[in-house]
Amino acid sequence: MKRSAIIIVVIAISACAAGAWLFVAPHSSSQGATQRGSEFFKPPQDYKTSGGQPMKPRW
């Protein structure tokens, strides 16, 4: 085999392995990632409303 053919075969096998890893790996931990993603943009439900600076107009 020519050297260039061996390099092409190695690159093709590496690309297939990387594609398989990207396809399989996220599905194993998708439950935790989905839960963290939904909590990231969730605003807090308990706001401190006592003891702040009084609001006054800026004229």
PQR file with spaces between the fields and no chain letter, atoms N, CA, C, O and H, PARSE charges and radii, in Angstrom:
ATOM       1  N    MET     1       0.841   -1.191    0.000 -0.4000 1.5000
ATOM       2  CA   MET     1       0.000    0.000    0.000 -0.0000 2.0000
ATOM       3  C    MET     1       0.878    1.245    0.000  0.5500 1.7000
ATOM       4  O    MET     1       1.967    1.274    0.573 -0.5500 1.4000
ATOM       5  N    LYS     2       0.373    2.240   -0.649 -0.4000 1.5000
ATOM       6  CA   LYS     2       1.103    3.492   -0.651 -0.0000 2.0000
ATOM       7  C    LYS     2       0.964    4.173    0.708  0.5500 1.7000
ATOM       8  O    LYS     2       0.029    3.912    1.465 -0.5500 1.4000
ATOM       9  H    LYS     2      -0.512    2.216   -1.115  0.4000 1.0000
ATOM      10  N    ARG     3       1.888    5.020    0.982 -0.4000 1.5000
ATOM      11  CA   ARG     3       1.885    5.741    2.255 -0.0000 2.0000
ATOM      12  C    ARG     3       0.663    6.653    2.365  0.5500 1.7000
ATOM      13  O    ARG     3       0.073    6.767    3.439 -0.5500 1.4000
ATOM      14  H    ARG     3       2.647    5.232    0.366  0.4000 1.0000
ATOM      15  N    SER     4       0.280    7.300    1.268 -0.4000 1.5000
ATOM      16  CA   SER     4      -0.877    8.201    1.298 -0.0000 2.0000
ATOM      17  C    SER     4      -2.174    7.427    1.543  0.5500 1.7000
ATOM      18  O    SER     4      -3.082    7.952    2.187 -0.5500 1.4000
ATOM      19  H    SER     4       0.760    7.207    0.395  0.4000 1.0000
ATOM      20  N    ALA     5      -2.279    6.213    1.052 -0.4000 1.5000
ATOM      21  CA   ALA     5      -3.469    5.402    1.279 -0.0000 2.0000
ATOM      22  C    ALA     5      -3.578    5.001    2.754  0.5500 1.7000
ATOM      23  O    ALA     5      -4.674    4.980    3.315 -0.5500 1.4000
ATOM      24  H    ALA     5      -1.541    5.787    0.529  0.4000 1.0000
ATOM      25  N    ILE     6      -2.460    4.691    3.366 -0.4000 1.5000
ATOM      26  CA   ILE     6      -2.459    4.337    4.794 -0.0000 2.0000
ATOM      27  C    ILE     6      -2.886    5.536    5.630  0.5500 1.7000
ATOM      28  O    ILE     6      -3.655    5.396    6.581 -0.5500 1.4000
ATOM      29  H    ILE     6      -1.571    4.708    2.910  0.4000 1.0000
ATOM      30  N    ILE     7      -2.389    6.705    5.274 -0.4000 1.5000
ATOM      31  CA   ILE     7      -2.762    7.922    6.012 -0.0000 2.0000
ATOM      32  C    ILE     7      -4.249    8.194    5.862  0.5500 1.7000
ATOM      33  O    ILE     7      -4.907    8.569    6.832 -0.5500 1.4000
ATOM      34  H    ILE     7      -1.765    6.819    4.502  0.4000 1.0000
ATOM      35  N    ILE     8      -4.786    8.012    4.672 -0.4000 1.5000
ATOM      36  CA   ILE     8      -6.220    8.235    4.454 -0.0000 2.0000
ATOM      37  C    ILE     8      -7.054    7.249    5.267  0.5500 1.7000
ATOM      38  O    ILE     8      -8.069    7.633    5.847 -0.5500 1.4000
ATOM      39  H    ILE     8      -4.252    7.706    3.884  0.4000 1.0000
ATOM      40  N    VAL     9      -6.640    5.992    5.316 -0.4000 1.5000
ATOM      41  CA   VAL     9      -7.360    4.981    6.095 -0.0000 2.0000
ATOM      42  C    VAL     9      -7.317    5.316    7.586  0.5500 1.7000
ATOM      43  O    VAL     9      -8.330    5.190    8.275 -0.5500 1.4000
ATOM      44  H    VAL     9      -5.815    5.680    4.845  0.4000 1.0000
ATOM      45  N    VAL    10      -6.175    5.735    8.084 -0.4000 1.5000
ATOM      46  CA   VAL    10      -6.056    6.097    9.503 -0.0000 2.0000
ATOM      47  C    VAL    10      -6.932    7.302    9.819  0.5500 1.7000
ATOM      48  O    VAL    10      -7.581    7.327   10.865 -0.5500 1.4000
ATOM      49  H    VAL    10      -5.352    5.838    7.525  0.4000 1.0000
ATOM      50  N    ILE    11      -6.966    8.288    8.951 -0.4000 1.5000
ATOM      51  CA   ILE    11      -7.803    9.472    9.171 -0.0000 2.0000
ATOM      52  C    ILE    11      -9.277    9.095    9.135  0.5500 1.7000
ATOM      53  O    ILE    11     -10.065    9.596    9.937 -0.5500 1.4000
ATOM      54  H    ILE    11      -6.439    8.267    8.101  0.4000 1.0000
ATOM      55  N    ALA    12      -9.655    8.214    8.208 -0.4000 1.5000
ATOM      56  CA   ALA    12     -11.054    7.787    8.114 -0.0000 2.0000
ATOM      57  C    ALA    12     -11.484    7.031    9.362  0.5500 1.7000
ATOM      58  O    ALA    12     -12.577    7.255    9.881 -0.5500 1.4000
ATOM      59  H    ALA    12      -9.014    7.807    7.556  0.4000 1.0000
ATOM      60  N    ILE    13     -10.625    6.135    9.847 -0.4000 1.5000
ATOM      61  CA   ILE    13     -10.955    5.388   11.069 -0.0000 2.0000
ATOM      62  C    ILE    13     -11.040    6.337   12.265  0.5500 1.7000
ATOM      63  O    ILE    13     -11.919    6.183   13.113 -0.5500 1.4000
ATOM      64  H    ILE    13      -9.736    5.953    9.425  0.4000 1.0000
ATOM      65  N    SER    14     -10.144    7.308   12.339 -0.4000 1.5000
ATOM      66  CA   SER    14     -10.180    8.288   13.437 -0.0000 2.0000
ATOM      67  C    SER    14     -11.453    9.119   13.385  0.5500 1.7000
ATOM      68  O    SER    14     -12.057    9.398   14.421 -0.5500 1.4000
ATOM      69  H    SER    14      -9.430    7.433   11.650  0.4000 1.0000
ATOM      70  N    ALA    15     -11.862    9.515   12.191 -0.4000 1.5000
ATOM      71  CA   ALA    15     -13.083   10.303   12.048 -0.0000 2.0000
ATOM      72  C    ALA    15     -14.309    9.492   12.448  0.5500 1.7000
ATOM      73  O    ALA    15     -15.221   10.019   13.085 -0.5500 1.4000
ATOM      74  H    ALA    15     -11.371    9.289   11.350  0.4000 1.0000
ATOM      75  N    CYS    16     -14.335    8.218   12.081 -0.4000 1.5000
ATOM      76  CA   CYS    16     -15.457    7.360   12.487 -0.0000 2.0000
ATOM      77  C    CYS    16     -15.496    7.179   14.000  0.5500 1.7000
ATOM      78  O    CYS    16     -16.570    7.208   14.601 -0.5500 1.4000
ATOM      79  H    CYS    16     -13.594    7.790   11.564  0.4000 1.0000
ATOM      80  N    ALA    17     -14.342    6.996   14.612 -0.4000 1.5000
ATOM      81  CA   ALA    17     -14.291    6.831   16.062 -0.0000 2.0000
ATOM      82  C    ALA    17     -14.725    8.113   16.773  0.5500 1.7000
ATOM      83  O    ALA    17     -15.452    8.054   17.765 -0.5500 1.4000
ATOM      84  H    ALA    17     -13.469    6.972   14.124  0.4000 1.0000
ATOM      85  N    ALA    18     -14.286    9.262   16.276 -0.4000 1.5000
ATOM      86  CA   ALA    18     -14.678   10.537   16.886 -0.0000 2.0000
ATOM      87  C    ALA    18     -16.172   10.778   16.717  0.5500 1.7000
ATOM      88  O    ALA    18     -16.830   11.253   17.642 -0.5500 1.4000
ATOM      89  H    ALA    18     -13.696    9.309   15.471  0.4000 1.0000
ATOM      90  N    GLY    19     -16.709   10.460   15.555 -0.4000 1.5000
ATOM      91  CA   GLY    19     -18.140   10.618   15.334 -0.0000 2.0000
ATOM      92  C    GLY    19     -18.965    9.715   16.226  0.5500 1.7000
ATOM      93  O    GLY    19     -19.997   10.131   16.753 -0.5500 1.4000
ATOM      94  H    GLY    19     -16.174   10.074   14.803  0.4000 1.0000
ATOM      95  N    ALA    20     -18.517    8.476   16.400 -0.4000 1.5000
ATOM      96  CA   ALA    20     -19.226    7.549   17.289 -0.0000 2.0000
ATOM      97  C    ALA    20     -19.171    8.035   18.730  0.5500 1.7000
ATOM      98  O    ALA    20     -20.157    7.937   19.460 -0.5500 1.4000
ATOM      99  H    ALA    20     -17.679    8.138   15.972  0.4000 1.0000
ATOM     100  N    TRP    21     -18.019    8.561   19.141 -0.4000 1.5000
ATOM     101  CA   TRP    21     -17.907    9.059   20.515 -0.0000 2.0000
ATOM     102  C    TRP    21     -18.820   10.254   20.741  0.5500 1.7000
ATOM     103  O    TRP    21     -19.465   10.351   21.785 -0.5500 1.4000
ATOM     104  H    TRP    21     -17.218    8.641   18.549  0.4000 1.0000
ATOM     105  N    LEU    22     -18.881   11.163   19.773 -0.4000 1.5000
ATOM     106  CA   LEU    22     -19.758   12.328   19.916 -0.0000 2.0000
ATOM     107  C    LEU    22     -21.227   11.937   19.894  0.5500 1.7000
ATOM     108  O    LEU    22     -22.051   12.588   20.535 -0.5500 1.4000
ATOM     109  H    LEU    22     -18.357   11.084   18.925  0.4000 1.0000
ATOM     110  N    PHE    23     -21.560   10.893   19.171 -0.4000 1.5000
ATOM     111  CA   PHE    23     -22.951   10.455   19.086 -0.0000 2.0000
ATOM     112  C    PHE    23     -23.379    9.699   20.335  0.5500 1.7000
ATOM     113  O    PHE    23     -24.522    9.840   20.771 -0.5500 1.4000
ATOM     114  H    PHE    23     -20.891   10.364   18.650  0.4000 1.0000
ATOM     115  N    VAL    24     -22.497    8.904   20.918 -0.4000 1.5000
ATOM     116  CA   VAL    24     -22.852    8.041   22.048 -0.0000 2.0000
ATOM     117  C    VAL    24     -22.633    8.735   23.393  0.5500 1.7000
ATOM     118  O    VAL    24     -23.455    8.571   24.294 -0.5500 1.4000
ATOM     119  H    VAL    24     -21.569    8.789   20.563  0.4000 1.0000
ATOM     120  N    ALA    25     -21.571    9.490   23.558 -0.4000 1.5000
ATOM     121  CA   ALA    25     -21.197   10.058   24.854 -0.0000 2.0000
ATOM     122  C    ALA    25     -22.241   11.016   25.434  0.5500 1.7000
ATOM     123  O    ALA    25     -22.555   10.871   26.615 -0.5500 1.4000
ATOM     124  H    ALA    25     -20.903    9.623   22.826  0.4000 1.0000
ATOM     125  N    PRO    26     -22.802   11.979   24.704 -0.5600 1.5000
ATOM     126  CA   PRO    26     -23.761   12.900   25.320  0.2800 2.0000
ATOM     127  C    PRO    26     -25.049   12.218   25.778  0.5500 1.7000
ATOM     128  O    PRO    26     -25.697   12.704   26.705 -0.5500 1.4000
ATOM     129  N    HIS    27     -25.433   11.113   25.157 -0.4000 1.5000
ATOM     130  CA   HIS    27     -26.674   10.451   25.527 -0.0000 2.0000
ATOM     131  C    HIS    27     -26.582    9.769   26.884  0.5500 1.7000
ATOM     132  O    HIS    27     -27.605    9.558   27.536 -0.5500 1.4000
ATOM     133  H    HIS    27     -24.906   10.718   24.404  0.4000 1.0000
ATOM     134  N    SER    28     -25.377    9.422   27.322 -0.4000 1.5000
ATOM     135  CA   SER    28     -25.250    8.746   28.610 -0.0000 2.0000
ATOM     136  C    SER    28     -25.467    9.702   29.782  0.5500 1.7000
ATOM     137  O    SER    28     -25.905    9.270   30.847 -0.5500 1.4000
ATOM     138  H    SER    28     -24.546    9.593   26.793  0.4000 1.0000
ATOM     139  N    SER    29     -25.168   11.003   29.608 -0.4000 1.5000
ATOM     140  CA   SER    29     -25.326   11.962   30.697 -0.0000 2.0000
ATOM     141  C    SER    29     -26.339   13.046   30.347  0.5500 1.7000
ATOM     142  O    SER    29     -26.275   14.146   30.895 -0.5500 1.4000
ATOM     143  H    SER    29     -24.812   11.355   28.742  0.4000 1.0000
ATOM     144  N    SER    30     -27.264   12.756   29.453 -0.4000 1.5000
ATOM     145  CA   SER    30     -28.197   13.793   29.017 -0.0000 2.0000
ATOM     146  C    SER    30     -29.213   14.146   30.099  0.5500 1.7000
ATOM     147  O    SER    30     -29.734   15.261   30.095 -0.5500 1.4000
ATOM     148  H    SER    30     -27.316   11.862   29.008  0.4000 1.0000
ATOM     149  N    GLN    31     -29.510   13.239   31.019 -0.4000 1.5000
ATOM     150  CA   GLN    31     -30.478   13.514   32.083 -0.0000 2.0000
ATOM     151  C    GLN    31     -29.970   14.644   32.985  0.5500 1.7000
ATOM     152  O    GLN    31     -30.713   15.580   33.282 -0.5500 1.4000
ATOM     153  H    GLN    31     -29.086   12.333   31.022  0.4000 1.0000
ATOM     154  N    GLY    32     -28.728   14.562   33.414 -0.4000 1.5000
ATOM     155  CA   GLY    32     -28.168   15.596   34.280 -0.0000 2.0000
ATOM     156  C    GLY    32     -27.997   16.915   33.550  0.5500 1.7000
ATOM     157  O    GLY    32     -28.217   17.979   34.129 -0.5500 1.4000
ATOM     158  H    GLY    32     -28.125   13.802   33.172  0.4000 1.0000
ATOM     159  N    ALA    33     -27.610   16.855   32.297 -0.4000 1.5000
ATOM     160  CA   ALA    33     -27.415   18.081   31.523 -0.0000 2.0000
ATOM     161  C    ALA    33     -28.741   18.780   31.271  0.5500 1.7000
ATOM     162  O    ALA    33     -28.805   20.009   31.296 -0.5500 1.4000
ATOM     163  H    ALA    33     -27.431   15.990   31.827  0.4000 1.0000
ATOM     164  N    THR    34     -29.790   18.021   31.031 -0.4000 1.5000
ATOM     165  CA   THR    34     -31.108   18.622   30.813 -0.0000 2.0000
ATOM     166  C    THR    34     -31.605   19.299   32.078  0.5500 1.7000
ATOM     167  O    THR    34     -32.171   20.391   32.021 -0.5500 1.4000
ATOM     168  H    THR    34     -29.737   17.022   31.011  0.4000 1.0000
ATOM     169  N    GLN    35     -31.400   18.667   33.200 -0.4000 1.5000
ATOM     170  CA   GLN    35     -31.851   19.245   34.470 -0.0000 2.0000
ATOM     171  C    GLN    35     -31.065   20.512   34.792  0.5500 1.7000
ATOM     172  O    GLN    35     -31.644   21.513   35.213 -0.5500 1.4000
ATOM     173  H    GLN    35     -30.940   17.780   33.246  0.4000 1.0000
ATOM     174  N    ARG    36     -29.750   20.473   34.596 -0.4000 1.5000
ATOM     175  CA   ARG    36     -28.939   21.658   34.858 -0.0000 2.0000
ATOM     176  C    ARG    36     -29.283   22.785   33.896  0.5500 1.7000
ATOM     177  O    ARG    36     -29.274   23.954   34.284 -0.5500 1.4000
ATOM     178  H    ARG    36     -29.279   19.660   34.254  0.4000 1.0000
ATOM     179  N    GLY    37     -29.584   22.453   32.660 -0.4000 1.5000
ATOM     180  CA   GLY    37     -29.940   23.464   31.673 -0.0000 2.0000
ATOM     181  C    GLY    37     -31.248   24.152   32.001  0.5500 1.7000
ATOM     182  O    GLY    37     -31.385   25.356   31.786 -0.5500 1.4000
ATOM     183  H    GLY    37     -29.591   21.504   32.345  0.4000 1.0000
ATOM     184  N    SER    38     -32.218   23.404   32.522 -0.4000 1.5000
ATOM     185  CA   SER    38     -33.503   24.010   32.856 -0.0000 2.0000
ATOM     186  C    SER    38     -33.403   24.873   34.108  0.5500 1.7000
ATOM     187  O    SER    38     -34.162   25.831   34.257 -0.5500 1.4000
ATOM     188  H    SER    38     -32.107   22.426   32.697  0.4000 1.0000
ATOM     189  N    GLU    39     -32.491   24.555   34.999 -0.4000 1.5000
ATOM     190  CA   GLU    39     -32.326   25.350   36.220 -0.0000 2.0000
ATOM     191  C    GLU    39     -31.452   26.579   35.997  0.5500 1.7000
ATOM     192  O    GLU    39     -31.478   27.503   36.810 -0.5500 1.4000
ATOM     193  H    GLU    39     -31.875   23.777   34.878  0.4000 1.0000
ATOM     194  N    PHE    40     -30.681   26.610   34.915 -0.4000 1.5000
ATOM     195  CA   PHE    40     -29.756   27.715   34.689 -0.0000 2.0000
ATOM     196  C    PHE    40     -30.500   29.010   34.434  0.5500 1.7000
ATOM     197  O    PHE    40     -30.117   30.048   34.975 -0.5500 1.4000
ATOM     198  H    PHE    40     -30.660   25.859   34.254  0.4000 1.0000
ATOM     199  N    PHE    41     -31.552   28.987   33.628 -0.4000 1.5000
ATOM     200  CA   PHE    41     -32.287   30.193   33.275 -0.0000 2.0000
ATOM     201  C    PHE    41     -33.494   30.431   34.174  0.5500 1.7000
ATOM     202  O    PHE    41     -34.233   31.392   33.958 -0.5500 1.4000
ATOM     203  H    PHE    41     -31.864   28.144   33.189  0.4000 1.0000
ATOM     204  N    LYS    42     -33.711   29.594   35.164 -0.4000 1.5000
ATOM     205  CA   LYS    42     -34.861   29.733   36.050 -0.0000 2.0000
ATOM     206  C    LYS    42     -34.599   30.859   37.061  0.5500 1.7000
ATOM     207  O    LYS    42     -33.605   30.809   37.786 -0.5500 1.4000
ATOM     208  H    LYS    42     -33.111   28.813   35.340  0.4000 1.0000
ATOM     209  N    PRO    43     -35.464   31.860   37.120 -0.5600 1.5000
ATOM     210  CA   PRO    43     -35.232   32.959   38.066  0.2800 2.0000
ATOM     211  C    PRO    43     -35.539   32.518   39.496  0.5500 1.7000
ATOM     212  O    PRO    43     -36.337   31.604   39.700 -0.5500 1.4000
ATOM     213  N    PRO    44     -34.924   33.147   40.472 -0.5600 1.5000
ATOM     214  CA   PRO    44     -35.231   32.795   41.862  0.2800 2.0000
ATOM     215  C    PRO    44     -36.666   33.173   42.204  0.5500 1.7000
ATOM     216  O    PRO    44     -37.178   34.177   41.710 -0.5500 1.4000
ATOM     217  N    GLN    45     -37.314   32.377   43.042 -0.4000 1.5000
ATOM     218  CA   GLN    45     -38.715   32.608   43.373 -0.0000 2.0000
ATOM     219  C    GLN    45     -38.882   33.390   44.676  0.5500 1.7000
ATOM     220  O    GLN    45     -39.966   33.908   44.944 -0.5500 1.4000
ATOM     221  H    GLN    45     -36.898   31.561   43.443  0.4000 1.0000
ATOM     222  N    ASP    46     -37.840   33.482   45.479 -0.4000 1.5000
ATOM     223  CA   ASP    46     -37.963   34.208   46.750 -0.0000 2.0000
ATOM     224  C    ASP    46     -37.055   35.444   46.708  0.5500 1.7000
ATOM     225  O    ASP    46     -35.830   35.335   46.765 -0.5500 1.4000
ATOM     226  H    ASP    46     -36.959   33.061   45.261  0.4000 1.0000
ATOM     227  N    TYR    47     -37.669   36.590   46.610 -0.4000 1.5000
ATOM     228  CA   TYR    47     -36.940   37.846   46.559 -0.0000 2.0000
ATOM     229  C    TYR    47     -37.013   38.536   47.923  0.5500 1.7000
ATOM     230  O    TYR    47     -38.069   38.579   48.554 -0.5500 1.4000
ATOM     231  H    TYR    47     -38.664   36.679   46.564  0.4000 1.0000
ATOM     232  N    LYS    48     -35.886   39.068   48.361 -0.4000 1.5000
ATOM     233  CA   LYS    48     -35.852   39.809   49.611 -0.0000 2.0000
ATOM     234  C    LYS    48     -36.475   41.174   49.366  0.5500 1.7000
ATOM     235  O    LYS    48     -35.985   41.948   48.544 -0.5500 1.4000
ATOM     236  H    LYS    48     -35.028   39.032   47.848  0.4000 1.0000
ATOM     237  N    THR    49     -37.555   41.467   50.078 -0.4000 1.5000
ATOM     238  CA   THR    49     -38.276   42.722   49.852 -0.0000 2.0000
ATOM     239  C    THR    49     -38.267   43.633   51.078  0.5500 1.7000
ATOM     240  O    THR    49     -38.918   44.677   51.061 -0.5500 1.4000
ATOM     241  H    THR    49     -37.953   40.838   50.745  0.4000 1.0000
ATOM     242  N    SER    50     -37.561   43.274   52.121 -0.4000 1.5000
ATOM     243  CA   SER    50     -37.570   44.109   53.325 -0.0000 2.0000
ATOM     244  C    SER    50     -36.209   44.760   53.526  0.5500 1.7000
ATOM     245  O    SER    50     -35.173   44.186   53.190 -0.5500 1.4000
ATOM     246  H    SER    50     -37.032   42.425   52.135  0.4000 1.0000
ATOM     247  N    GLY    51     -36.230   45.974   54.082 -0.4000 1.5000
ATOM     248  CA   GLY    51     -35.001   46.640   54.487 -0.0000 2.0000
ATOM     249  C    GLY    51     -34.159   47.175   53.352  0.5500 1.7000
ATOM     250  O    GLY    51     -32.933   47.133   53.449 -0.5500 1.4000
ATOM     251  H    GLY    51     -37.071   46.441   54.355  0.4000 1.0000
ATOM     252  N    GLY    52     -34.738   47.666   52.302 -0.4000 1.5000
ATOM     253  CA   GLY    52     -33.948   48.215   51.201 -0.0000 2.0000
ATOM     254  C    GLY    52     -33.933   49.726   51.227  0.5500 1.7000
ATOM     255  O    GLY    52     -34.442   50.346   52.161 -0.5500 1.4000
ATOM     256  H    GLY    52     -35.734   47.700   52.223  0.4000 1.0000
ATOM     257  N    GLN    53     -33.360   50.307   50.221 -0.4000 1.5000
ATOM     258  CA   GLN    53     -33.334   51.757   50.096 -0.0000 2.0000
ATOM     259  C    GLN    53     -34.691   52.224   49.593  0.5500 1.7000
ATOM     260  O    GLN    53     -35.222   51.635   48.652 -0.5500 1.4000
ATOM     261  H    GLN    53     -32.946   49.803   49.462  0.4000 1.0000
ATOM     262  N    PRO    54     -35.276   53.269   50.191 -0.5600 1.5000
ATOM     263  CA   PRO    54     -36.574   53.748   49.703  0.2800 2.0000
ATOM     264  C    PRO    54     -36.453   54.327   48.299  0.5500 1.7000
ATOM     265  O    PRO    54     -35.453   54.949   47.940 -0.5500 1.4000
ATOM     266  N    MET    55     -37.478   54.107   47.540 -0.4000 1.5000
ATOM     267  CA   MET    55     -37.468   54.612   46.169 -0.0000 2.0000
ATOM     268  C    MET    55     -37.873   56.080   46.152  0.5500 1.7000
ATOM     269  O    MET    55     -38.863   56.453   46.781 -0.5500 1.4000
ATOM     270  H    MET    55     -38.291   53.602   47.831  0.4000 1.0000
ATOM     271  N    LYS    56     -37.141   56.895   45.462 -0.4000 1.5000
ATOM     272  CA   LYS    56     -37.495   58.299   45.316 -0.0000 2.0000
ATOM     273  C    LYS    56     -37.160   58.736   43.907  0.5500 1.7000
ATOM     274  O    LYS    56     -36.208   58.230   43.314 -0.5500 1.4000
ATOM     275  H    LYS    56     -36.337   56.592   44.951  0.4000 1.0000
ATOM     276  N    PRO    57     -37.914   59.655   43.369 -0.5600 1.5000
ATOM     277  CA   PRO    57     -37.672   60.067   41.977  0.2800 2.0000
ATOM     278  C    PRO    57     -36.377   60.855   41.859  0.5500 1.7000
ATOM     279  O    PRO    57     -35.988   61.579   42.775 -0.5500 1.4000
ATOM     280  N    ARG    58     -35.726   60.705   40.735 -0.4000 1.5000
ATOM     281  CA   ARG    58     -34.495   61.454   40.453 -0.0000 2.0000
ATOM     282  C    ARG    58     -34.865   62.632   39.559  0.5500 1.7000
ATOM     283  O    ARG    58     -35.034   62.464   38.352 -0.5500 1.4000
ATOM     284  H    ARG    58     -36.041   60.117   39.991  0.4000 1.0000
ATOM     285  N    TRP    59     -34.990   63.818   40.140 -0.4000 1.5000
ATOM     286  CA   TRP    59     -35.367   65.000   39.380 -0.0000 2.0000
ATOM     287  C    TRP    59     -34.170   65.805   39.031  0.5500 1.7000
ATOM     288  O    TRP    59     -34.294   66.846   38.386 -0.5500 1.4000
ATOM     289  H    TRP    59     -34.852   63.954   41.121  0.4000 1.0000
